[in-house]
Amino acid sequence: MSTIRERSPAAYLLALPAALWMTAAVVVPSMLILWVSFWGGRRFTWENHLVLDNYARFFRNETYVGLIGETALQAAKIMAITGVLGYCIAYFLAVMVTRNSVRLTLFLILVIPFWTSAVIRSIAWIPFLGVNGVINQALMFLGLTDAPVEIFLYSRTGISMAQVSLYTLLAAGPVVYMLRNVPNQLREAAMCLKAPPIVVFWRIVFPLTLPGVIIGQVLVFLNVMADFATVAAIGGNKQALLGNLVLLFYDSGQLRYAAVVGVMLMLSMLVGVVVALRVVDIRRLGE
């Protein structure tokens, strides 16, 4: 047990390296982006006046404003799908599989693909989603369709399928940890009292694993909101979210508007995380 008291000088000293790193890697760049979003001049100078014109022009464009809602809706959809799939995978690994060697093997099978770049994993979906891809060939082989279906590639459906495959493990990981910490005696005691399995799960297991669910959903939310590689690879030029808008403005040299969109993304992520933290105390994850 640690002998360092909370808010003691030693505690602050131990936290200092992390605080300095977070300041240099997160706070300073964020403040720089915020400052650039208020630029009033045509070029970079320290004498630029700070104005609200960049934000006014952004919000006057209905397409840009609509992308905020579309990005949030896409994040909510992926969170819902990965939340259910992730919990099922986590429950199977942590509860249904009893042998540690089998559990480790299955976990490695899920983790190994994530050792490659997210861009490579996104591009790898193209042969599956194309008109002549694996999915269409399987549908025609099974007789479910007479001709190739064009809704998979360069569509929001294909983007969602790729993102679900990329982020389901993020939703499952924290839940596995929480499920492993739920004592079997609680489930056994409830079953001895004639509680149905669904009641045992809903009244005992799920509340105890809720911090892990929230952590996983926060990870999925942040990744989907910032994802531009998957949208660019699978959606092509037909689909875009806020992350792609940042890249578009940056490539065209419109740094002020790229910074405005970056600020919108940061605010959206901050609001989402604050809402998640209001739902449950995630500090229980470490108990």
Disulfide bonds with the S-S distance in Angstrom:
none
